[in-house]
Amino acid sequence: MKSNFWLRIIAPALILVLGIVLYFTVGFNKSLELSGYHLIEVNIQETEISEAVDKINTVLENKDLDIKDYYLEKDGYGDVIAIKFTTNSENATELENTIQSELMASFGYDANSLIEETFVKVSGFIAPESMSLTFAGCGLAILIGLVGIFVYVALRHSVANAFSIVLSVILDTLLMISLTLICRLPITTHYGIAIVGTAIFSIILNTLFYSKLVENSKEEALNKATNEEVIKVTQQNFAHTLILIALTCLIAIGAFAFYNLSTSISLALGFIAAVYTSQLFVPHLWAMAYRKRIKVKKENKEEIKE
């Protein structure tokens, strides 16, 4: 029983606490899309890529900056090496101007040439506005879904069960975010898919289970059952529900992995969290909600008799 308690309560709590600690100490994986960044773009012309990288590294070494990403792209004049970086410098503008001047000199570009001066670009701070909108949209979508499910279950069954679904969905989503932080997965603009996907998976899982519990005519038999028996039936119903949607989820994750691997891993972690809670945590919520509903029914019947 103690081991079940640790698995049911302590393990999710530790994951959430560790996620919160990581968020407030190192940021959300120091994601550039979430924290913003500076950008250097160098058109290397006829220079070999390896030689160009060496020149850029020579200029950037000993500078007050933290290089986050190197990648190659093209523009109308040829190959371009782009570098994303962050800096703690109090005078970022001066740093950017210094870098641009030194790169121009290193590659032999003429700063007075209207064309060559465009070969080295150092952008100012790029704010993460799009990511803020993405996460706001995700939060709104989940909120609308939760309100709809809550109203439906509260009217059809009970407020206690409605709260169980909402709490379960919130828990699964927070666990997914915490696991992403713990695994140090990179965050991109596609991360909203993992958040909404986990919430949808959890909503479907709980709603299908709820429908099965209501419609399988076991409620009368469960009225006299012990709390552990109610929990056991709940776990079995969740297990049956998981089989129905597991293959669909695996196919969806597999397909998305070819497009954005880190987000697919986060989505998989969210599904794992939902499966975990559906077997070790949520059944106890449902059992408590069910007991409360039966108690209210009995009290109402006694009042009618009187």
C-alpha distance (Angstrom), angle and dihedral (degrees) to the residues before:
residue distance angle dihedral
M1 . . .
K2 3.79 . .
S3 3.80 91.7 .
N4 3.81 89.6 52.1
F5 3.78 89.7 51.0
W6 3.80 91.9 52.3
L7 3.80 92.4 47.5
R8 3.79 93.6 43.5
I9 3.80 100.4 45.7
I10 3.79 114.5 6.1
A11 3.82 100.1 47.0
P12 3.85 96.3 53.4
A13 3.81 89.7 41.7
L14 3.81 91.8 53.2
I15 3.81 91.3 48.5
L16 3.81 91.0 51.1
V17 3.82 93.5 45.8
L18 3.81 92.2 48.4
G19 3.81 89.8 48.6
I20 3.82 91.0 51.8
V21 3.82 91.8 47.8
L22 3.81 91.7 50.3
Y23 3.79 91.8 47.3
F24 3.80 93.8 53.7
T25 3.82 96.2 39.8
V26 3.81 105.7 41.7
G27 3.80 102.3 11.2
F28 3.77 127.4 -121.0
N29 3.83 93.4 -35.7
K30 3.81 86.4 -57.3
S31 3.78 85.4 -85.5
L32 3.79 110.4 -172.3
E33 3.79 91.3 -146.1
L34 3.80 89.0 56.7
S35 3.79 100.7 37.1
G36 3.80 101.4 32.6
Y37 3.81 128.3 -123.0
H38 3.82 147.7 -152.2
L39 3.80 121.1 -109.3
I40 3.81 132.6 -146.2
E41 3.81 119.2 -167.9
V42 3.81 119.0 -172.8
N43 3.80 122.0 -176.4
I44 3.81 101.9 -148.4
Q45 3.84 97.0 -165.1
E46 3.82 108.6 -172.4
T47 3.81 95.4 -10.4
E48 3.81 116.8 116.8
I49 3.80 112.5 -109.2
S50 3.81 94.4 -121.2
E51 3.82 91.4 49.1
A52 3.81 91.0 46.9
V53 3.81 91.2 51.4
D54 3.81 90.0 51.1
K55 3.82 90.9 51.5
I56 3.80 91.8 49.0
N57 3.82 92.6 47.5
T58 3.81 90.4 50.3
V59 3.81 90.8 54.3
L60 3.80 94.6 44.4
E61 3.80 98.6 45.5
N62 3.79 115.9 105.7
K63 3.80 89.9 16.2
D64 3.81 120.3 128.6
L65 3.79 94.9 -107.3
D66 3.78 141.9 100.0
I67 3.82 115.3 -135.1
K68 3.80 110.7 -139.8
D69 3.77 105.7 173.4
Y70 3.81 143.0 8.3
Y71 3.79 120.6 -164.0
L72 3.80 139.8 159.4
E73 3.79 124.5 -125.3
K74 3.80 138.5 154.8
D75 3.78 137.2 -118.5
G76 3.79 134.0 176.6
Y77 3.82 91.6 -72.7
G78 3.82 99.6 47.6
D79 3.81 139.1 -95.4
V80 3.79 118.5 10.4
I81 3.79 126.9 -165.2
A82 3.80 110.6 -150.4
I83 3.79 124.0 -163.5
K84 3.78 126.1 -168.8
F85 3.78 116.0 -157.4
T86 3.78 143.3 163.5
T87 3.79 127.7 -145.4
N88 3.78 139.6 -165.9
S89 3.79 92.0 -157.4
E90 3.79 114.7 134.4
N91 3.80 89.2 -142.3
A92 3.80 104.3 44.4
T93 3.81 92.7 161.8
E94 3.80 92.2 58.8
L95 3.81 89.7 47.5
E96 3.80 91.1 51.7
N97 3.82 92.2 49.8
T98 3.81 91.4 48.9
I99 3.80 92.1 50.2
Q100 3.79 92.1 48.3
S101 3.82 93.3 49.7
E102 3.81 93.6 47.6
L103 3.81 92.8 47.0
M104 3.81 91.1 49.7
A105 3.81 89.6 52.4
S106 3.81 93.6 44.0
F107 3.81 92.6 54.1
G108 3.81 93.2 39.4
Y109 3.79 95.7 -118.1
D110 3.81 120.5 158.1
A111 3.80 110.9 -120.5
N112 3.80 89.6 -158.0
S113 3.80 93.3 57.8
L114 3.80 113.4 97.3
I115 3.80 90.1 -145.9
E116 3.81 101.0 39.7
E117 3.80 93.7 46.8
T118 3.83 86.8 65.8
F119 3.82 91.1 56.9
V120 3.81 91.0 81.1
K121 3.78 118.1 44.5
V122 3.79 125.8 175.3
S123 3.78 111.2 -172.7
G124 3.77 123.4 -152.6
F125 3.78 122.3 -119.6
I126 3.80 111.0 -43.6
A127 3.81 107.6 -147.5
P128 3.82 120.6 -142.0
E129 3.81 95.6 -122.2
S130 3.80 95.7 136.6
M131 3.81 92.1 54.1
S132 3.79 91.7 51.4
L133 3.79 89.4 54.2
T134 3.81 90.7 46.0
F135 3.80 93.3 54.1
A136 3.79 92.5 42.5
G137 3.80 88.5 54.1
C138 3.81 91.3 48.2
G139 3.79 91.4 50.5
L140 3.80 91.8 48.8
A141 3.81 92.5 48.6
I142 3.81 92.1 50.4
L143 3.82 91.7 45.4
I144 3.81 92.0 52.7
G145 3.81 90.5 48.6
L146 3.81 93.1 48.5
V147 3.80 93.4 47.8
G148 3.80 90.7 50.5
I149 3.81 93.4 48.8
F150 3.81 92.3 44.1
V151 3.80 93.4 52.7
Y152 3.82 92.5 45.5
V153 3.82 95.9 49.1
A154 3.81 93.5 40.2
L155 3.82 91.9 53.8
R156 3.81 96.0 40.8
H157 3.79 100.2 38.6
S158 3.80 123.0 -4.7
V159 3.79 142.9 -44.7
A160 3.82 89.8 -120.8
N161 3.80 92.2 59.2
A162 3.81 90.4 44.7
F163 3.80 89.5 55.1
S164 3.82 89.0 48.5
I165 3.81 91.3 57.9
V166 3.82 93.8 45.8
L167 3.81 92.7 47.3
S168 3.80 91.0 47.4
V169 3.82 93.3 51.5
I170 3.81 92.5 47.3
L171 3.82 91.0 47.6
D172 3.82 93.2 49.5
T173 3.81 92.3 48.9
L174 3.81 93.5 47.7
L175 3.80 90.8 47.9
M176 3.81 90.2 52.6
I177 3.82 91.4 51.3
S178 3.82 91.3 46.9
L179 3.82 92.2 48.8
T180 3.81 89.7 50.2
L181 3.81 89.3 53.5
I182 3.80 92.5 46.3
C183 3.83 92.6 48.8
R184 3.83 89.6 47.5
L185 3.79 92.5 -131.3
P186 3.82 115.2 175.3
I187 3.79 114.4 -106.8
T188 3.79 120.5 -136.9
T189 3.78 135.7 170.7
H190 3.81 86.9 -87.3
Y191 3.82 91.8 65.0
G192 3.79 89.2 93.5
I193 3.81 86.6 71.5
A194 3.81 89.6 60.9
I195 3.82 92.0 49.5
V196 3.79 96.3 47.0
G197 3.82 91.7 37.9
T198 3.80 92.1 54.9
A199 3.81 91.7 47.2
I200 3.82 91.9 48.7
F201 3.81 91.2 47.6
S202 3.81 90.8 50.4
I203 3.82 92.6 46.1
I204 3.83 91.7 49.7
L205 3.80 91.8 45.6
N206 3.80 93.6 50.8
T207 3.81 95.2 40.1
L208 3.81 94.0 50.2
F209 3.77 89.8 47.8
Y210 3.79 91.5 48.1
S211 3.81 91.2 51.2
K212 3.78 91.2 49.3
L213 3.79 93.1 48.7
V214 3.79 91.8 51.0
E215 3.79 96.8 42.9
N216 3.80 103.0 39.7
S217 3.83 91.6 79.1
K218 3.79 92.2 -127.8
E219 3.77 94.4 117.7
E220 3.79 94.6 92.2
A221 3.80 90.5 48.5
L222 3.78 89.9 49.5
N223 3.80 93.4 52.0
K224 3.80 90.8 84.0
A225 3.80 96.7 32.6
T226 3.78 123.6 113.7
N227 3.77 121.1 -107.6
E228 3.83 91.0 -105.1
E229 3.82 90.8 52.2
V230 3.80 91.1 52.8
I231 3.81 89.2 50.0
K232 3.82 91.1 49.5
V233 3.81 92.5 51.9
T234 3.80 89.4 47.2
Q235 3.80 91.9 52.8
Q236 3.80 91.1 48.8
N237 3.80 92.2 50.4
F238 3.79 91.2 49.8
A239 3.81 90.3 49.7
H240 3.82 91.2 52.9
T241 3.79 91.0 48.1
L242 3.80 92.3 50.7
I243 3.80 92.2 58.0
L244 3.81 90.6 57.4
I245 3.81 95.2 57.4
A246 3.82 104.8 24.5
L247 3.81 95.6 90.0
T248 3.80 92.8 47.1
C249 3.80 91.1 51.9
L250 3.81 93.3 47.3
I251 3.79 91.0 51.2
A252 3.82 91.1 48.6
I253 3.82 93.0 49.3
G254 3.80 91.7 45.3
A255 3.79 92.3 51.6
F256 3.80 93.0 47.8
A257 3.82 92.0 47.2
F258 3.79 89.1 72.6
Y259 3.81 88.8 58.2
N260 3.81 104.4 38.1
L261 3.79 117.4 1.9
S262 3.82 99.9 -174.1
T263 3.81 92.8 52.4
S264 3.81 90.3 47.2
I265 3.80 89.8 53.8
S266 3.82 90.3 49.4
L267 3.80 89.6 49.7
A268 3.81 90.3 50.0
L269 3.82 89.6 50.2
G270 3.80 88.7 52.3
F271 3.80 91.5 52.2
I272 3.81 90.6 47.6
A273 3.81 89.7 50.9
A274 3.82 90.4 50.9
V275 3.81 91.5 49.7
Y276 3.81 90.2 47.2
T277 3.79 94.9 51.5
S278 3.82 92.3 41.7
Q279 3.79 89.6 62.3
L280 3.80 104.4 32.8
F281 3.80 109.0 25.2
V282 3.81 115.1 16.0
P283 3.86 95.6 56.0
H284 3.79 88.6 64.5
L285 3.80 90.5 51.1
W286 3.79 90.6 50.5
A287 3.81 91.4 46.6
M288 3.81 90.9 53.2
A289 3.80 91.0 46.2
Y290 3.80 91.3 48.0
R291 3.79 92.8 48.8
K292 3.81 90.5 50.1
R293 3.81 90.6 51.0
I294 3.82 92.7 49.8
K295 3.81 90.4 47.5
V296 3.81 91.4 51.8
K297 3.82 90.5 48.3
K298 3.81 91.9 51.9
E299 3.80 91.8 48.2
N300 3.81 90.5 50.3
K301 3.82 91.5 49.9
E302 3.81 91.5 49.8
E303 3.81 90.7 50.0
I304 3.82 90.5 51.1
K305 3.82 91.7 50.0
E306 3.78 91.1 51.2
